[in-house]
């Protein structure tokens, strides 16, 4: 979501024009995680990779804020309600 720590860091970095990737996907046999950016200049590709790895390492070390968790749960709850509307 737009409130995710990784998405905020990528957009605020100014290294690209938009965030792409589905994040975590568990629909296949093996769970995957994808994150990236559109509009990244070739000389900034390594900076995007390092930013993603740094943010993931920070979250692994420090965890998520209570507000981030509440926001994510709210998003999931909304998506479940929308799916169950028929």
GROMACS elastic network, one bead per residue, 0.5 to 0.9 nm:
[ bonds ]
;  ai    aj funct       b0    kb
    1     4     6  0.54497   500
    1     7     6  0.72361   500
    1    72     6  0.79097   500
    1    75     6  0.80711   500
    2     5     6  0.85199   500
    2     7     6  0.61185   500
    2     8     6  0.66533   500
    3     6     6  0.85437   500
    3     7     6  0.70068   500
    3     8     6  0.64220   500
    3    68     6  0.74177   500
    3    71     6  0.75916   500
    3    72     6  0.83190   500
    4     7     6  0.52833   500
    4     8     6  0.60790   500
    4     9     6  0.85423   500
    4    68     6  0.71079   500
    4    71     6  0.87519   500
    4    72     6  0.80478   500
    5     8     6  0.53009   500
    5     9     6  0.61978   500
    5    10     6  0.87107   500
    5    55     6  0.75429   500
    5    56     6  0.89757   500
    5    59     6  0.83419   500
    5    64     6  0.84095   500
    5    68     6  0.79417   500
    6     9     6  0.51403   500
    6    10     6  0.61655   500
    6    11     6  0.86393   500
    6    35     6  0.86167   500
    6    51     6  0.87276   500
    6    52     6  0.68862   500
    6    55     6  0.62235   500
    6    56     6  0.75179   500
    7    10     6  0.51498   500
    7    11     6  0.61316   500
    7    12     6  0.84374   500
    7    19     6  0.66596   500
    7    35     6  0.86069   500
    8    11     6  0.52819   500
    8    12     6  0.59173   500
    8    13     6  0.83872   500
    9    12     6  0.52250   500
    9    13     6  0.59951   500
    9    51     6  0.77588   500
    9    52     6  0.82943   500
    9    55     6  0.75972   500
   10    13     6  0.52345   500
   10    14     6  0.72862   500
   10    15     6  0.72863   500
   10    16     6  0.78204   500
   10    18     6  0.83096   500
   10    19     6  0.69548   500
   10    36     6  0.83086   500
   10    37     6  0.76143   500
   10    48     6  0.75416   500
   10    51     6  0.74286   500
   10    52     6  0.76372   500
   11    14     6  0.60085   500
   11    15     6  0.76048   500
   11    16     6  0.73084   500
   11    17     6  0.74978   500
   11    18     6  0.67745   500
   11    19     6  0.69280   500
   11    37     6  0.86491   500
   12    15     6  0.82323   500
   13    16     6  0.78102   500
   13    48     6  0.86293   500
   13    51     6  0.85873   500
   14    17     6  0.72787   500
   15    37     6  0.80979   500
   15    39     6  0.79136   500
   15    40     6  0.58479   500
   15    41     6  0.75671   500
   15    44     6  0.65632   500
   15    45     6  0.84074   500
   15    47     6  0.78094   500
   15    48     6  0.68736   500
   16    19     6  0.77805   500
   16    37     6  0.57625   500
   16    38     6  0.56314   500
   16    41     6  0.74119   500
   16    44     6  0.85940   500
   16    48     6  0.85275   500
   17    37     6  0.69218   500
   17    38     6  0.55277   500
   17    39     6  0.50706   500
   17    40     6  0.71548   500
   18    36     6  0.85239   500
   18    37     6  0.54828   500
   18    38     6  0.51973   500
   18    39     6  0.71310   500
   19    35     6  0.72929   500
   19    36     6  0.58097   500
   19    38     6  0.63313   500
   20    23     6  0.86103   500
   20    34     6  0.81887   500
   20    35     6  0.59789   500
   20    36     6  0.51181   500
   20    37     6  0.52281   500
   20    38     6  0.66459   500
   21    24     6  0.88121   500
   21    33     6  0.81751   500
   21    34     6  0.50196   500
   21    36     6  0.58967   500
   21    37     6  0.79759   500
   22    25     6  0.68064   500
   22    33     6  0.72738   500
   22    34     6  0.58048   500
   22    35     6  0.67630   500
   23    32     6  0.79128   500
   23    33     6  0.50056   500
   23    35     6  0.57539   500
   24    31     6  0.70706   500
   24    32     6  0.56834   500
   24    34     6  0.65818   500
   24    35     6  0.88310   500
   25    28     6  0.75521   500
   25    30     6  0.87367   500
   25    31     6  0.57234   500
   25    32     6  0.53344   500
   25    33     6  0.62105   500
   25    34     6  0.81777   500
   26    29     6  0.74920   500
   26    30     6  0.68554   500
   26    32     6  0.66265   500
   26    33     6  0.88329   500
   27    30     6  0.79910   500
   27    31     6  0.72227   500
   27    32     6  0.89703   500
   28    31     6  0.63850   500
   28    32     6  0.82642   500
   35    52     6  0.79015   500
   36    48     6  0.76417   500
   36    49     6  0.82009   500
   36    52     6  0.82442   500
   37    40     6  0.64935   500
   37    48     6  0.78433   500
   40    43     6  0.81913   500
   40    44     6  0.62623   500
   40    45     6  0.64650   500
   40    48     6  0.81600   500
   41    44     6  0.53200   500
   41    45     6  0.67181   500
   42    45     6  0.55030   500
   42    46     6  0.84486   500
   43    46     6  0.72780   500
   43    47     6  0.81465   500
   44    47     6  0.50444   500
   44    48     6  0.63854   500
   44    49     6  0.88155   500
   45    48     6  0.52410   500
   45    49     6  0.64013   500
   45    50     6  0.87008   500
   46    49     6  0.50714   500
   46    50     6  0.60774   500
   46    51     6  0.84954   500
   47    50     6  0.50842   500
   47    51     6  0.60165   500
   47    52     6  0.86252   500
   48    51     6  0.50384   500
   48    52     6  0.62092   500
   48    53     6  0.86393   500
   49    52     6  0.52585   500
   49    53     6  0.62740   500
   49    54     6  0.85721   500
   50    53     6  0.51245   500
   50    54     6  0.59409   500
   50    55     6  0.85336   500
   51    54     6  0.50406   500
   51    55     6  0.60888   500
   51    56     6  0.85258   500
   52    55     6  0.52871   500
   52    56     6  0.61748   500
   52    57     6  0.85724   500
   53    56     6  0.51428   500
   53    57     6  0.60474   500
   53    58     6  0.85486   500
   54    57     6  0.50789   500
   54    58     6  0.61122   500
   54    59     6  0.86610   500
   55    58     6  0.50280   500
   55    59     6  0.62129   500
   55    60     6  0.85641   500
   56    59     6  0.51508   500
   56    60     6  0.61109   500
   56    61     6  0.86067   500
   57    60     6  0.50129   500
   57    61     6  0.61476   500
   57    62     6  0.85204   500
   58    61     6  0.51011   500
   58    62     6  0.58197   500
   58    63     6  0.75014   500
   59    62     6  0.51828   500
   59    64     6  0.62541   500
   60    63     6  0.56546   500
   60    64     6  0.85877   500
   62    65     6  0.86648   500
   64    67     6  0.80970   500
   64    68     6  0.61073   500
   64    69     6  0.65894   500
   65    68     6  0.51678   500
   65    69     6  0.64536   500
   65    70     6  0.87547   500
   66    69     6  0.51630   500
   66    70     6  0.62140   500
   66    71     6  0.85869   500
   67    70     6  0.51160   500
   67    71     6  0.60670   500
   67    72     6  0.85988   500
   68    71     6  0.51144   500
   68    72     6  0.61993   500
   68    73     6  0.86573   500
   69    72     6  0.51632   500
   69    73     6  0.61702   500
   69    74     6  0.85466   500
   70    73     6  0.51419   500
   70    74     6  0.60773   500
   70    75     6  0.86390   500
   71    74     6  0.50939   500
   71    75     6  0.62762   500
   71    76     6  0.87622   500
   72    75     6  0.50795   500
   72    76     6  0.62568   500
   72    77     6  0.85822   500
   73    76     6  0.50979   500
   73    77     6  0.60434   500
   73    78     6  0.85367   500
   74    77     6  0.50963   500
   74    78     6  0.61441   500
   74    79     6  0.86346   500
   75    78     6  0.51608   500
   75    79     6  0.62167   500
   75    80     6  0.86851   500
   76    79     6  0.50868   500
   76    80     6  0.61828   500
   76    81     6  0.86685   500
   77    80     6  0.51535   500
   77    81     6  0.62789   500
   77    82     6  0.87142   500
   78    81     6  0.51384   500
   78    82     6  0.62224   500
   78    83     6  0.86528   500
   79    82     6  0.51145   500
   79    83     6  0.61668   500
   79    84     6  0.86439   500
   80    83     6  0.51078   500
   80    84     6  0.61826   500
   80    85     6  0.87491   500
   81    84     6  0.51285   500
   81    85     6  0.62813   500
   82    85     6  0.53267   500
   82    86     6  0.84733   500
   83    86     6  0.73899   500
